[in-house]
Amino acid sequence: MTDTIPSPVPAPRTARPATARMAALARLPVFFSLQGKRVVLAGGSEAASWKAELLAASGAALDVFATEPCDDLLALAADPPDGSIRLVARDWTPADLAGAAIAIGAIEDDEECARFAAAARSAGVPVNVVDKPAFCDFAFGAIVNRSPLVVGISTDGAAPVFGQAVRAKIEAVIPQGFKRWAEAARSWRPAVSALSLSYQGRRRFWERFTASALETPEGVPSPELRDSLLARAENERTESGQGSVALVGAGPGDPELLTLKAVRVLQSADVVLYDDLVAPAVLDVARREARKMLVGKTGYKPSCKQDDINALMVSLARQGKRVVRLKGGDPMVFGRAGEEITAARDAGLPVEVVPGITAAQGAASRLAVSLTHRDHARRLQFVTAHARDGKLPRDIDWTALADPAATTVVYMPQRTWAELAERAVAAGLDPATPAIAVFSATRPEERQVPATVATLAGALHQAVAEGATGPCLILFGHAIGEAAAFAGELEQHAAAQAAQAAQAAQA
């Protein structure tokens, strides 16, 4: 099947520049395969011994040139962890470097370092001189060893102690049992290859394998699990190769608020169709190779039509792709998820929903206020202030919005808040009810605008004029008055009302 994509009007946009290209790398992380390959090491110090142990553990056939090898090096040569170590009791010569896979120098004298590096390069051999970055073609980093799962950390020599601290953190979070799972993956790979699966089929097999490893990291990958995963992959081999759709909640913006499942799904995506409300930092979590397409419906601006988004999503999934529809907050809250789920099901595509932290929850967490504070609120209600025509919805329950015992969260309120507040007050809502607008909740640029229902429209207009940007929510109700943002705001409001009353009395 050809990789064709329909063209919504306006067409989907590619990912933001911040996520479209990899940032600059101080070093390219690579892993040399040294099993059975000749490696040259010049020097007999303790630093040379440490490098010799590392190289031998990688399976290298190591030639060590040292006139006075230290005791550790002698002991290591007698019992290497893997590979072999041959001690040559003399200084190195340029001829010794011919045919080596890599060359390592544990050398103190800078002139000799320069000669060693030049000789290695002349022989076409990558070279590293211990603690002498000016003479190095590559660097050794800190290592987390769950071989065949190996993690390398480099600071490009800027802060080795920091690199070691990062290694310690990674050591703490990667279970020792992952070594068994990585070994199982290596031993099971020939059986997976023998099935002649499609790319998508192979990827599904290893995603299921990975899910099992993450669920039981200290478990033993059993023959029964292997047979079960292989049987499932074989049963799916005859399918048409159709893909799938996942609606994923991106949360309000902070990538650390993504669920573990959302991260796992994003890292298995072939295509990510994301909204304008999704923070760039969240997109960075997705698999780097995934195609990222902006299909957001931006209020009051040119946007992709929902039918076109649905058609694009279905078309890509029918090509066998794993399509992630990434939506700000929770996909099931004011996100048109119902229409997209229906489109996928009508096309016969498997669809799943991964919930996310709602924008309201994110805002409440930053305000440090309980939306259902038992002294102030007996219920919580979400309402949208934006209908299909961009105006205030005609079917709002104004009595519910005027309930003094409710906390109300208003989505998409900026253009219609003044009218909504006026009509809610007319329905009985106290105009002095605490209200707050939150822009870009949980993001670094978050801005909170505390006021009252009566005064928020003006405060909102001023905040936008001062540069407040990003998704906006408005929360109002007496529970909101418990937020620290209102410590001085309500006192000022009360003082202003008292002054106005005094002036009216004098008049």
ChimeraX attribute file (.defattr): number of C-alpha atoms within 10 A of each C-alpha:
attribute: neighborCount
match mode: 1-to-1
recipient: residues
	/A:1	7
	/A:2	5
	/A:3	10
	/A:4	10
	/A:5	13
	/A:6	14
	/A:7	13
	/A:8	18
	/A:9	12
	/A:10	12
	/A:11	16
	/A:12	21
	/A:13	14
	/A:14	15
	/A:15	19
	/A:16	13
	/A:17	9
	/A:18	12
	/A:19	18
	/A:20	14
	/A:21	10
	/A:22	10
	/A:23	8
	/A:24	7
	/A:25	8
	/A:26	10
	/A:27	11
	/A:28	10
	/A:29	13
	/A:30	8
	/A:31	9
	/A:32	8
	/A:33	11
	/A:34	19
	/A:35	15
	/A:36	15
	/A:37	16
	/A:38	20
	/A:39	23
	/A:40	28
	/A:41	29
	/A:42	24
	/A:43	24
	/A:44	25
	/A:45	19
	/A:46	15
	/A:47	16
	/A:48	24
	/A:49	24
	/A:50	14
	/A:51	19
	/A:52	27
	/A:53	21
	/A:54	16
	/A:55	25
	/A:56	24
	/A:57	16
	/A:58	19
	/A:59	20
	/A:60	24
	/A:61	22
	/A:62	25
	/A:63	21
	/A:64	28
	/A:65	22
	/A:66	21
	/A:67	15
	/A:68	15
	/A:69	19
	/A:70	16
	/A:71	13
	/A:72	15
	/A:73	26
	/A:74	15
	/A:75	11
	/A:76	17
	/A:77	20
	/A:78	12
	/A:79	11
	/A:80	18
	/A:81	16
	/A:82	17
	/A:83	19
	/A:84	22
	/A:85	26
	/A:86	13
	/A:87	19
	/A:88	15
	/A:89	13
	/A:90	13
	/A:91	13
	/A:92	19
	/A:93	13
	/A:94	14
	/A:95	10
	/A:96	18
	/A:97	24
	/A:98	17
	/A:99	14
	/A:100	19
	/A:101	19
	/A:102	21
	/A:103	25
	/A:104	25
	/A:105	28
	/A:106	22
	/A:107	22
	/A:108	14
	/A:109	8
	/A:110	13
	/A:111	9
	/A:112	12
	/A:113	21
	/A:114	17
	/A:115	14
	/A:116	25
	/A:117	24
	/A:118	16
	/A:119	20
	/A:120	24
	/A:121	15
	/A:122	13
	/A:123	16
	/A:124	15
	/A:125	22
	/A:126	17
	/A:127	24
	/A:128	25
	/A:129	25
	/A:130	19
	/A:131	16
	/A:132	17
	/A:133	13
	/A:134	12
	/A:135	19
	/A:136	18
	/A:137	14
	/A:138	17
	/A:139	19
	/A:140	16
	/A:141	18
	/A:142	19
	/A:143	17
	/A:144	20
	/A:145	14
	/A:146	19
	/A:147	14
	/A:148	15
	/A:149	13
	/A:150	12
	/A:151	16
	/A:152	15
	/A:153	18
	/A:154	22
	/A:155	16
	/A:156	16
	/A:157	15
	/A:158	9
	/A:159	10
	/A:160	15
	/A:161	12
	/A:162	14
	/A:163	20
	/A:164	18
	/A:165	12
	/A:166	16
	/A:167	19
	/A:168	14
	/A:169	12
	/A:170	15
	/A:171	16
	/A:172	11
	/A:173	8
	/A:174	14
	/A:175	14
	/A:176	14
	/A:177	16
	/A:178	21
	/A:179	19
	/A:180	20
	/A:181	27
	/A:182	19
	/A:183	15
	/A:184	18
	/A:185	18
	/A:186	11
	/A:187	11
	/A:188	15
	/A:189	12
	/A:190	10
	/A:191	12
	/A:192	20
	/A:193	11
	/A:194	8
	/A:195	15
	/A:196	12
	/A:197	18
	/A:198	13
	/A:199	10
	/A:200	16
	/A:201	22
	/A:202	17
	/A:203	13
	/A:204	19
	/A:205	18
	/A:206	15
	/A:207	16
	/A:208	13
	/A:209	18
	/A:210	17
	/A:211	14
	/A:212	15
	/A:213	19
	/A:214	14
	/A:215	9
	/A:216	15
	/A:217	19
	/A:218	15
	/A:219	14
	/A:220	14
	/A:221	20
	/A:222	11
	/A:223	11
	/A:224	9
	/A:225	13
	/A:226	16
	/A:227	13
	/A:228	12
	/A:229	18
	/A:230	17
	/A:231	13
	/A:232	13
	/A:233	19
	/A:234	17
	/A:235	10
	/A:236	14
	/A:237	17
	/A:238	9
	/A:239	9
	/A:240	10
	/A:241	18
	/A:242	16
	/A:243	21
	/A:244	23
	/A:245	26
	/A:246	22
	/A:247	25
	/A:248	30
	/A:249	26
	/A:250	34
	/A:251	32
	/A:252	29
	/A:253	26
	/A:254	20
	/A:255	20
	/A:256	12
	/A:257	17
	/A:258	21
	/A:259	18
	/A:260	11
	/A:261	14
	/A:262	24
	/A:263	19
	/A:264	16
	/A:265	20
	/A:266	28
	/A:267	18
	/A:268	19
	/A:269	23
	/A:270	22
	/A:271	23
	/A:272	25
	/A:273	23
	/A:274	26
	/A:275	19
	/A:276	18
	/A:277	20
	/A:278	24
	/A:279	20
	/A:280	17
	/A:281	15
	/A:282	22
	/A:283	22
	/A:284	16
	/A:285	16
	/A:286	24
	/A:287	19
	/A:288	18
	/A:289	11
	/A:290	17
	/A:291	16
	/A:292	24
	/A:293	18
	/A:294	20
	/A:295	27
	/A:296	23
	/A:297	18
	/A:298	12
	/A:299	12
	/A:300	9
	/A:301	7
	/A:302	11
	/A:303	18
	/A:304	20
	/A:305	16
	/A:306	16
	/A:307	13
	/A:308	18
	/A:309	24
	/A:310	18
	/A:311	20
	/A:312	21
	/A:313	26
	/A:314	25
	/A:315	20
	/A:316	22
	/A:317	24
	/A:318	23
	/A:319	18
	/A:320	20
	/A:321	21
	/A:322	25
	/A:323	29
	/A:324	30
	/A:325	27
	/A:326	29
	/A:327	27
	/A:328	27
	/A:329	27
	/A:330	25
	/A:331	24
	/A:332	18
	/A:333	20
	/A:334	15
	/A:335	16
	/A:336	12
	/A:337	18
	/A:338	12
	/A:339	12
	/A:340	22
	/A:341	20
	/A:342	14
	/A:343	19
	/A:344	23
	/A:345	13
	/A:346	10
	/A:347	14
	/A:348	13
	/A:349	18
	/A:350	14
	/A:351	18
	/A:352	14
	/A:353	18
	/A:354	19
	/A:355	21
	/A:356	25
	/A:357	20
	/A:358	19
	/A:359	26
	/A:360	23
	/A:361	21
	/A:362	21
	/A:363	25
	/A:364	19
	/A:365	14
	/A:366	15
	/A:367	20
	/A:368	14
	/A:369	17
	/A:370	17
	/A:371	28
	/A:372	18
	/A:373	18
	/A:374	11
	/A:375	9
	/A:376	19
	/A:377	20
	/A:378	14
	/A:379	14
	/A:380	14
	/A:381	13
	/A:382	15
	/A:383	17
	/A:384	16
	/A:385	21
	/A:386	20
	/A:387	12
	/A:388	7
	/A:389	8
	/A:390	13
	/A:391	13
	/A:392	19
	/A:393	16
	/A:394	9
	/A:395	7
	/A:396	14
	/A:397	12
	/A:398	16
	/A:399	13
	/A:400	16
	/A:401	26
	/A:402	22
	/A:403	18
	/A:404	19
	/A:405	20
	/A:406	22
	/A:407	25
	/A:408	27
	/A:409	25
	/A:410	21
	/A:411	21
	/A:412	20
	/A:413	22
	/A:414	19
	/A:415	17
	/A:416	16
	/A:417	21
	/A:418	18
	/A:419	15
	/A:420	20
	/A:421	21
	/A:422	14
	/A:423	15
	/A:424	22
	/A:425	20
	/A:426	14
	/A:427	16
	/A:428	15
	/A:429	22
	/A:430	17
	/A:431	17
	/A:432	18
	/A:433	21
	/A:434	25
	/A:435	26
	/A:436	26
	/A:437	25
	/A:438	26
	/A:439	23
	/A:440	24
	/A:441	28
	/A:442	24
	/A:443	17
	/A:444	9
	/A:445	11
	/A:446	18
	/A:447	19
	/A:448	21
	/A:449	20
	/A:450	28
	/A:451	26
	/A:452	24
	/A:453	26
	/A:454	18
	/A:455	18
	/A:456	21
	/A:457	20
	/A:458	11
	/A:459	16
	/A:460	25
	/A:461	13
	/A:462	13
	/A:463	17
	/A:464	12
	/A:465	10
	/A:466	9
	/A:467	9
	/A:468	20
	/A:469	15
	/A:470	18
	/A:471	21
	/A:472	22
	/A:473	22
	/A:474	25
	/A:475	24
	/A:476	24
	/A:477	30
	/A:478	22
	/A:479	26
	/A:480	28
	/A:481	22
	/A:482	18
	/A:483	19
	/A:484	13
	/A:485	17
	/A:486	20
	/A:487	12
	/A:488	10
	/A:489	17
	/A:490	18
	/A:491	11
	/A:492	13
	/A:493	15
	/A:494	12
	/A:495	12
	/A:496	12
	/A:497	13
	/A:498	12
	/A:499	12
	/A:500	12
	/A:501	12
	/A:502	11
	/A:503	10
	/A:504	9
	/A:505	8
	/A:506	7
	/A:507	6
